[in-house]
Amino acid sequence: MMNLERIRHFLNVGIWRMGDDMGSRPLQMLLDWTRKLYLAVRFFFERGHADYATALSFSSMLAIVPVAAIVFAVARGFGLDSFIEQWFRETLEGQPQVAETIINFAKSYIANTRNGIFIGIGLLFMLYSVLSLIYNVEHVFDEIWQVKNQRSPLRVITDYTALLFLVPIGIIIISGVNIFIYSVVDQLQAFTVLGPLAKALIKLFPFAMMSAIFTGLYIFMPNTRVRPSKAIIPGIVAGVATMLFQFLYIRFQIYLTSYNAIYGSFAALPLFMLWMMISWYIVLFCAELCYMNQNADYYAYLVKTEDMSHDIQQTMCLTLLAAITRRFADAKPPYTALQLKEITGIPIRITADLLYRLRRINLINEHYDAESGDEPTYQPAQDIANITVGSVIERLDAYPVLHQHLDLHPEELLSEDMLATLSAQRRHYLHQLQDIPVSQLFQG
């Protein structure tokens, strides 16, 4: 039991205290990614994000034939339908029966649509399946990224429609690039040095393409700003992991002969579902890793504001407010939340919560300017001479304001003399603190 407590304390506290005195850059990066990986694993299961893989697998099953039909229809307009068919077979190399079934269904879907059979209900079902998959993926990504605001109906229509046509075009471009690279490699085989090098590059090309696809997915799918630099490594991890999983899946097909003997041709469906579900696990976990890569500082020490005592919260608020007012008094550029975290040592998650509280009680204002980029800065909301310790504590004690009227009568339980004494002592206490300007507290 003692060992478990020590491990828990290290993961919650100790791991965040390490690294400040590390002089080695590689060791610092290793520690940083260890923290992010730990947080990603923890929240992936703790917040139930792993459970979304099953729902997305079902949505993918419904949408895969309509998506394939759209891709084939667009490719046929470019005269590249045979190359797209080859791409589908290579992508689903581990499930040749599934690949053949999807291709036949997609071709049949297009033929029946051209004959006017599925123009009505079939077309609506196709659009619903595809748009539902896009919506579900976005919803899961927004859950991972803690996004509260949904896209407006106009943005949903424009973004989803654009994605509906960009995905087939992207697959066609990838297929064309793939064909071009293979042709170049064939021409380079006659060269002693370039031949083996080209062979090695052609083996790495699928990994690079999958990594680029996942990186783009992690940047554009969440309804929030994702910095591209934070999505590159998770995108590479997702691309490489997906390709390695497909390689292992194909190699382990030999061990599934008894499974195929029991279920026959029907075995392709549950095996395909298993392949798809594990693939979604990889995609969603790397999305969690992408979120942590950008927001790991918000979870330092895994501490929440509500876990702290009221006195500690007041002290931290005074510390932040003292730094902000002192900065204003010195006529220097205002601080961002990250800068306040650096100079005060308060974890960024707590800093953000307390800054929000100080804004709610009208002690500071939030500003956006060109110098700070996308990060807001914070300035006093009133004359700093009026921001005293007493006024700040009085407002913090009243936060949050309760708008509902509660029919409470403490005078029926406490004597009038006792209430008057408590009120007088509180006024005296706050009056003594009214003479201490907050700006004079900061010694940073």
Legacy VTK file of the C-alpha trace (Angstrom):
# vtk DataFile Version 3.0
C-alpha trace
ASCII
DATASET POLYDATA
POINTS 444 float
0.000 0.000 0.000
2.839 2.356 0.869
4.484 1.734 -2.490
1.242 2.522 -4.299
0.952 5.803 -2.412
4.524 6.711 -3.326
3.877 5.913 -6.998
0.683 7.976 -6.958
2.482 10.896 -5.303
5.291 10.723 -7.855
2.883 10.735 -10.814
0.828 13.604 -9.389
3.587 15.750 -7.889
7.123 14.372 -8.178
7.210 14.107 -11.964
6.403 17.830 -12.223
9.172 18.875 -9.835
11.851 17.118 -11.862
13.737 18.734 -14.691
14.196 22.309 -13.486
17.908 21.706 -12.853
18.499 19.458 -15.882
21.194 20.905 -18.094
20.780 18.324 -20.838
18.296 19.304 -23.533
17.586 15.677 -24.626
16.856 14.650 -21.029
14.545 17.619 -20.608
12.658 16.681 -23.807
12.427 13.050 -22.676
10.973 14.103 -19.328
8.555 16.481 -21.056
7.235 13.760 -23.363
7.031 11.307 -20.468
4.691 13.726 -18.697
2.587 14.197 -21.832
2.400 10.471 -22.505
1.344 9.789 -18.915
-1.383 12.445 -19.081
-2.574 11.178 -22.473
-2.870 7.590 -21.225
-4.544 8.662 -18.003
-7.171 10.927 -19.562
-7.745 8.603 -22.538
-9.218 6.043 -20.157
-10.253 8.253 -17.236
-12.450 10.510 -19.369
-13.906 7.636 -21.367
-12.422 8.692 -24.705
-11.408 5.104 -25.436
-15.109 4.153 -25.494
-15.685 6.296 -28.590
-13.745 3.843 -30.786
-16.682 1.421 -30.892
-19.202 4.099 -31.905
-16.875 5.449 -34.601
-16.312 1.933 -35.936
-20.072 1.519 -36.386
-20.357 4.927 -38.085
-17.449 4.004 -40.351
-19.150 0.755 -41.354
-22.258 2.675 -42.401
-20.299 5.321 -44.299
-17.562 3.283 -45.949
-19.579 2.238 -49.021
-21.036 5.741 -49.665
-17.562 7.249 -49.223
-16.106 4.706 -51.637
-18.918 5.468 -54.107
-18.163 9.201 -53.946
-14.436 8.569 -54.394
-15.043 6.296 -57.391
-17.490 8.779 -58.905
-15.011 11.657 -58.660
-12.126 9.459 -59.848
-14.153 8.290 -62.836
-14.500 11.939 -63.889
-10.680 12.146 -63.980
-10.302 8.742 -65.630
-8.506 7.352 -62.560
-11.051 4.839 -61.272
-8.721 1.885 -61.931
-5.966 3.500 -59.857
-8.416 4.199 -57.026
-9.486 0.565 -57.120
-5.847 -0.471 -56.767
-5.419 2.003 -53.873
-8.402 0.500 -52.022
-6.961 -2.999 -52.389
-3.549 -1.871 -51.121
-5.074 0.046 -48.184
-7.191 -2.969 -47.166
-4.447 -5.465 -47.895
-5.209 -7.328 -44.690
-8.887 -7.739 -45.652
-8.966 -8.658 -49.363
-12.531 -9.988 -49.123
-13.715 -6.765 -47.519
-11.888 -4.680 -50.135
-13.499 -6.635 -52.958
-16.950 -6.335 -51.350
-16.629 -2.572 -50.843
-15.442 -2.015 -54.424
-18.316 -4.080 -55.849
-20.872 -2.320 -53.631
-19.503 1.113 -54.592
-19.633 0.308 -58.315
-23.150 -1.070 -57.945
-24.135 2.021 -55.991
-22.916 4.297 -58.784
-24.582 2.186 -61.503
-27.953 2.182 -59.737
-27.712 5.918 -59.070
-27.025 6.584 -62.753
-30.079 4.497 -63.619
-32.179 6.638 -61.288
-32.950 3.897 -58.756
-31.254 5.456 -55.740
-31.533 9.137 -56.594
-34.097 9.808 -53.856
-33.854 7.843 -50.618
-30.528 6.239 -51.521
-28.851 9.580 -52.134
-30.171 10.973 -48.854
-28.955 7.893 -46.981
-25.536 8.217 -48.609
-25.220 11.876 -47.588
-26.536 11.144 -44.088
-24.032 8.307 -43.558
-21.053 10.372 -44.690
-22.032 13.590 -42.893
-22.908 11.613 -39.746
-19.433 10.075 -39.716
-17.801 13.509 -40.106
-19.995 14.931 -37.327
-19.218 12.035 -34.973
-15.471 12.347 -35.577
-15.615 16.088 -34.932
-17.702 15.561 -31.794
-15.185 13.078 -30.380
-12.256 15.355 -31.227
-14.037 18.284 -29.548
-14.565 16.128 -26.451
-10.852 15.342 -26.375
-9.970 19.015 -26.834
-12.521 20.140 -24.201
-14.229 22.363 -26.800
-17.545 23.772 -25.593
-18.579 25.841 -28.627
-20.099 24.043 -31.598
-19.779 25.112 -35.212
-22.555 27.342 -36.475
-25.069 25.704 -38.880
-23.575 27.698 -41.770
-20.063 26.496 -40.947
-21.301 22.919 -40.614
-22.770 23.055 -44.122
-19.754 24.743 -45.729
-17.035 22.811 -43.875
-18.647 19.390 -44.205
-19.454 19.926 -47.892
-15.885 21.025 -48.578
-14.558 17.993 -46.736
-16.958 15.755 -48.658
-15.313 16.760 -51.936
-11.755 17.340 -50.715
-11.319 13.799 -49.357
-11.913 12.085 -52.748
-9.693 14.624 -54.486
-7.013 14.068 -51.847
-7.166 10.289 -52.357
-6.880 10.802 -56.120
-3.856 13.074 -55.673
-2.219 10.554 -53.333
-2.819 7.778 -55.862
-1.339 9.920 -58.647
1.726 10.764 -56.576
2.099 7.094 -55.670
2.033 6.076 -59.346
4.528 8.814 -60.256
6.949 7.781 -57.502
6.807 4.117 -58.517
7.549 5.044 -62.133
10.522 7.177 -61.073
11.843 4.357 -58.875
11.672 1.933 -61.801
13.742 4.324 -63.895
16.344 4.705 -61.141
16.952 0.962 -60.744
19.772 1.110 -63.312
21.806 3.440 -61.055
24.106 1.826 -58.473
23.561 4.356 -55.673
20.180 5.881 -56.504
18.495 2.501 -57.060
18.752 1.174 -53.460
18.100 4.671 -52.086
14.929 4.978 -54.169
13.794 1.540 -52.954
14.251 2.610 -49.343
12.337 5.840 -49.948
9.449 4.023 -51.614
9.104 1.870 -48.485
8.954 4.997 -46.315
6.468 6.785 -48.586
3.299 5.114 -47.146
4.441 6.018 -43.631
5.001 9.635 -44.672
1.612 9.869 -46.400
-0.287 8.388 -43.455
1.547 10.694 -41.051
0.666 13.715 -43.191
-3.006 12.665 -43.318
-3.247 12.261 -39.544
-1.396 15.520 -38.913
-3.917 17.348 -41.098
-6.771 15.563 -39.330
-5.526 16.664 -35.901
-5.085 20.261 -37.070
-8.371 20.845 -38.885
-10.934 18.511 -37.326
-11.279 19.986 -33.786
-13.347 23.171 -33.628
-10.465 25.058 -32.016
-7.043 26.368 -32.951
-4.458 23.577 -33.030
-0.893 24.726 -33.566
0.623 22.697 -36.462
3.899 22.262 -34.568
1.981 20.450 -31.800
0.239 18.071 -34.226
3.281 16.883 -36.196
4.698 14.365 -33.694
1.276 12.859 -32.746
0.489 12.676 -36.484
3.716 10.790 -37.148
3.046 8.450 -34.219
-0.479 7.751 -35.531
0.739 7.173 -39.095
3.569 4.848 -38.095
1.426 2.972 -35.550
-1.356 2.443 -38.108
1.049 1.107 -40.732
2.782 -1.173 -38.226
-0.550 -2.459 -36.973
-1.644 -3.269 -40.538
1.685 -5.040 -41.142
1.290 -7.142 -37.979
-2.362 -7.822 -38.745
-1.472 -9.209 -42.163
1.347 -11.327 -40.731
-0.902 -12.778 -38.012
-3.608 -13.810 -40.472
-2.043 -17.260 -40.495
-3.068 -17.735 -36.850
-6.714 -17.035 -37.673
-7.248 -20.061 -39.901
-9.334 -21.829 -37.234
-11.466 -18.695 -36.869
-12.047 -18.658 -40.632
-12.882 -22.361 -40.588
-15.651 -21.793 -38.036
-17.206 -18.671 -39.539
-16.355 -19.236 -43.192
-16.651 -16.209 -45.461
-18.592 -14.412 -42.697
-15.322 -14.177 -40.713
-14.268 -11.190 -42.843
-16.869 -8.942 -41.180
-15.918 -9.361 -37.472
-12.222 -9.298 -38.388
-12.741 -6.089 -40.332
-14.625 -4.595 -37.369
-11.745 -5.577 -35.079
-9.221 -4.013 -37.471
-11.257 -0.822 -37.704
-11.821 -0.533 -33.950
-8.115 -0.927 -33.139
-7.320 1.636 -35.836
-9.719 4.088 -34.178
-8.064 3.409 -30.812
-4.763 4.494 -32.364
-6.312 7.591 -33.962
-8.090 8.725 -30.798
-5.145 8.096 -28.495
-2.863 10.140 -30.742
-5.524 12.872 -30.778
-5.329 12.833 -26.971
-1.540 13.009 -27.243
-1.880 15.992 -29.592
-4.101 17.756 -27.052
-1.603 17.078 -24.267
1.287 18.218 -26.450
-0.360 21.639 -26.651
-1.935 21.854 -23.189
0.235 19.785 -20.838
1.106 22.862 -18.767
-2.561 23.221 -17.781
-2.392 19.893 -15.958
0.820 20.426 -13.992
0.597 18.704 -10.584
-2.897 17.521 -11.607
-4.295 19.974 -9.085
-7.623 21.778 -9.375
-8.570 25.140 -7.917
-11.425 23.684 -5.902
-8.973 21.335 -4.164
-7.308 24.324 -2.471
-8.449 26.082 0.662
-10.162 29.455 0.443
-7.191 31.169 2.110
-4.734 29.738 -0.434
-6.978 30.806 -3.302
-7.161 34.353 -1.915
-3.379 34.491 -1.507
-2.846 33.353 -5.109
-5.377 35.880 -6.388
-3.559 38.653 -4.517
-0.247 37.434 -5.939
-1.519 37.518 -9.536
-3.268 40.841 -9.059
-0.164 42.341 -7.430
1.957 41.349 -10.447
-0.608 42.778 -12.880
-1.010 46.105 -11.054
2.742 46.491 -10.512
3.333 45.893 -14.225
0.746 48.558 -15.018
2.299 51.018 -12.556
5.714 50.559 -14.206
4.154 51.358 -17.637
5.364 48.051 -19.104
3.545 45.696 -21.509
0.883 43.616 -19.697
1.435 39.988 -18.797
-0.094 36.950 -20.457
-1.312 34.011 -18.371
1.808 32.023 -19.256
4.065 34.901 -18.186
2.196 35.183 -14.893
2.678 31.462 -14.372
6.411 31.820 -14.982
6.968 34.693 -12.537
4.656 33.466 -9.766
5.199 29.701 -10.000
1.431 29.075 -9.866
0.449 26.201 -12.222
-1.060 27.535 -15.441
-4.362 25.720 -14.906
-4.795 27.442 -11.526
-3.582 30.737 -13.001
-6.222 30.577 -15.749
-9.008 29.771 -13.257
-8.053 32.593 -10.897
-7.663 35.110 -13.727
-11.185 34.215 -14.827
-12.392 34.801 -11.258
-10.655 38.189 -11.084
-12.326 39.139 -14.363
-15.747 38.111 -13.044
-15.403 40.445 -10.028
-14.248 43.307 -12.315
-10.721 43.656 -10.988
-8.920 42.937 -14.285
-9.688 43.110 -18.008
-8.645 40.765 -20.788
-7.110 42.242 -23.946
-5.872 40.908 -27.264
-3.140 42.752 -29.129
-0.716 42.150 -31.985
2.328 41.771 -29.712
0.894 38.885 -27.685
-0.545 37.113 -30.733
-3.356 34.738 -29.821
-2.594 34.916 -26.090
-4.702 37.446 -24.125
-3.039 39.921 -21.764
-4.390 41.212 -18.448
-4.608 44.761 -17.078
-6.306 46.373 -14.057
-9.976 47.169 -14.618
-9.886 50.264 -12.391
-7.544 52.760 -10.774
-4.859 50.707 -9.021
-4.981 53.117 -6.062
-8.473 51.762 -5.338
-7.386 48.131 -5.562
-6.479 47.358 -1.975
-6.138 44.084 -0.121
-9.375 44.777 1.757
-11.407 45.487 -1.392
-10.044 42.391 -3.125
-10.809 40.073 -0.187
-14.291 41.556 0.151
-15.066 40.830 -3.494
-13.503 37.374 -3.404
-15.554 36.473 -0.328
-18.700 37.408 -2.232
-17.744 35.281 -5.298
-19.667 33.690 -6.886
-22.732 35.878 -6.681
-25.847 33.830 -5.932
-28.702 35.196 -8.002
-31.350 32.921 -6.506
-33.142 34.249 -3.444
-32.937 31.932 -0.471
-35.346 32.520 2.388
-32.766 32.281 5.158
-33.070 34.038 8.515
-29.858 33.608 10.541
-31.169 36.033 13.157
-33.650 33.359 14.162
-30.769 31.025 15.062
-28.147 33.469 16.313
-28.598 36.269 18.766
-28.663 39.827 17.467
-25.719 40.719 19.681
-23.620 37.898 18.235
-24.469 38.873 14.646
-23.636 42.493 15.377
-20.294 41.496 16.937
-19.335 39.314 13.965
-20.295 42.030 11.504
-18.338 44.673 13.413
-15.224 42.484 13.598
-15.393 41.775 9.882
-15.743 45.493 9.035
-12.785 46.274 11.310
-10.720 43.515 9.687
-11.462 44.739 6.152
-10.948 48.382 7.155
-7.415 47.593 8.330
-6.648 45.969 4.948
-8.081 48.897 2.966
-4.862 50.865 3.483
-2.646 48.261 1.772
-2.459 48.779 -2.033
-2.158 45.480 -3.879
0.492 46.907 -6.217
2.904 47.269 -3.273
2.733 43.565 -2.432
4.637 42.346 -5.465
8.396 41.972 -5.029
9.100 40.081 -8.284
LINES 1 445
444 0 1 2 3 4 5 6 7 8 9 10 11 12 13 14 15 16 17 18 19 20 21 22 23 24 25 26 27 28 29 30 31 32 33 34 35 36 37 38 39 40 41 42 43 44 45 46 47 48 49 50 51 52 53 54 55 56 57 58 59 60 61 62 63 64 65 66 67 68 69 70 71 72 73 74 75 76 77 78 79 80 81 82 83 84 85 86 87 88 89 90 91 92 93 94 95 96 97 98 99 100 101 102 103 104 105 106 107 108 109 110 111 112 113 114 115 116 117 118 119 120 121 122 123 124 125 126 127 128 129 130 131 132 133 134 135 136 137 138 139 140 141 142 143 144 145 146 147 148 149 150 151 152 153 154 155 156 157 158 159 160 161 162 163 164 165 166 167 168 169 170 171 172 173 174 175 176 177 178 179 180 181 182 183 184 185 186 187 188 189 190 191 192 193 194 195 196 197 198 199 200 201 202 203 204 205 206 207 208 209 210 211 212 213 214 215 216 217 218 219 220 221 222 223 224 225 226 227 228 229 230 231 232 233 234 235 236 237 238 239 240 241 242 243 244 245 246 247 248 249 250 251 252 253 254 255 256 257 258 259 260 261 262 263 264 265 266 267 268 269 270 271 272 273 274 275 276 277 278 279 280 281 282 283 284 285 286 287 288 289 290 291 292 293 294 295 296 297 298 299 300 301 302 303 304 305 306 307 308 309 310 311 312 313 314 315 316 317 318 319 320 321 322 323 324 325 326 327 328 329 330 331 332 333 334 335 336 337 338 339 340 341 342 343 344 345 346 347 348 349 350 351 352 353 354 355 356 357 358 359 360 361 362 363 364 365 366 367 368 369 370 371 372 373 374 375 376 377 378 379 380 381 382 383 384 385 386 387 388 389 390 391 392 393 394 395 396 397 398 399 400 401 402 403 404 405 406 407 408 409 410 411 412 413 414 415 416 417 418 419 420 421 422 423 424 425 426 427 428 429 430 431 432 433 434 435 436 437 438 439 440 441 442 443
